């Protein structure tokens, strides 16, 4: 079982192309010691404010922190939040040369109010519109250059409009043709959008919803349904405190199941937990580890 950190040393030889929906995470930290006289809600006295890259930006940060090189492709609006997000990425040492700016798009911004480590409220500013077709075509034409020297592709879908089915299919096809594994963090009910991906990584709720099966159905049936619907090589279902379940096709085309248990611990902020798993899987598979070895590492990191 691969659970020690010695395998991280190989990550510095890995380059991951990270693509998906960019989000600006805005945090308001403070104390809530009284109730507002205007409505029965707490009053947050802000003591500290932070702006951090979220969505695929957080995936890129995780990959960079693991020692791998990153090529980041995402979309921002021509607005102040887009400028702030670009600045936040640069501050964290990430290259923003491949970011796509689109007029009419509001940069997705999530503002979280936090008092004494407890979330009080989240406010979202966004208009998740599909990417302009001309911008999408330009991105597709740039794929050969983007894939140069890449050892893994990580796709982070937050359903904010970056990925059309056509774009997803093209990225996956071109990557696999180049012998590059594609790891997907999915969104929505139609996982066939990720047809042919090397590995798809939903959480438990996402998996059952996408398989259109009741909670009484076995996890094995859910996995087999999704593998059949997507024609993907493998599926990693994260289950929170219950760990993970990896399903993959063997050489004989039979589905093999691996259960990975984890120790339960208190987690007050789960923001970006799935991003961490995606980052570790991309780095590990991109450095030559098997899907099972990669999942074992990701299970420790989650």
SULLINGI-V451444 format. One record per backbone hydrogen bond with DSSP energy under -0.5 kcal/mol. NH is the residue of the N-H (numbers start at 0). CO is the residue of the C=O. If there is no record, write none. Layout:
nh={NH,NH}
co={CO,CO}
This chain:
nh={2,6,7,8,9,10,11,12,13,15,16,17,17,18,18,19,20,22,23,24,24,25,25,26,26,27,28,28,29,30,32,32,33,35,40,42,43,44,44,45,46,47,49,51,53,55,56,57,58,59,60,61,62,63,64,65,66,67,68,70,71,72,75,77,78,82,83,84,85,86,87,88,89,90,91,92,93,98,99,100,101,104,106,108,109,110,110,111,111,112,113,113,114,115,117,119,120,122,124,125,126,128,130,135,136,137,138,139,140,141,142,142,145,146,147,149,150,151,152,153,154,154,155,155,156,156,157,163,167,168,169,170,171,172,173,174,175,176,177,178,179,180,182,182,183,184,185,190,192,193,194,195,196,197,198,199,200,201,203,206,207,208,209,210,211,211,212,216,221,222,223,224,225,226,227,228,229,230,231,232,233,234,235,236,236,237,237,238,241,242,243,244,245,246,246,247,248,249,252,255,255,257,259,260,272,275,276,277,278,279,280,281,282,283,284,285,286,287,288,293,294,295,296,297,298,299,300,301}
co={0,3,4,5,6,7,8,9,10,68,151,15,70,16,153,72,155,53,107,22,51,23,109,24,49,111,26,47,113,44,30,42,42,40,38,33,41,30,42,43,28,28,26,24,22,20,53,54,54,55,56,57,58,59,60,61,63,62,13,15,69,17,99,101,76,78,79,80,81,82,83,84,85,86,87,89,88,95,73,98,75,101,104,124,23,108,122,25,109,120,27,111,117,29,114,112,112,110,108,123,105,126,160,131,132,133,134,135,136,137,138,139,141,142,144,146,14,14,180,16,152,182,18,153,154,184,155,161,163,164,165,166,167,168,169,170,171,172,173,175,174,150,152,180,198,154,183,188,189,190,191,229,193,181,181,233,183,199,237,202,203,204,205,206,207,208,207,213,217,218,219,220,221,222,223,224,225,226,226,196,197,246,199,234,244,201,235,242,238,239,259,236,257,234,244,255,232,253,249,247,253,245,243,258,269,271,272,273,274,275,276,277,278,279,280,281,282,284,283,289,290,291,292,293,294,295,296,297}
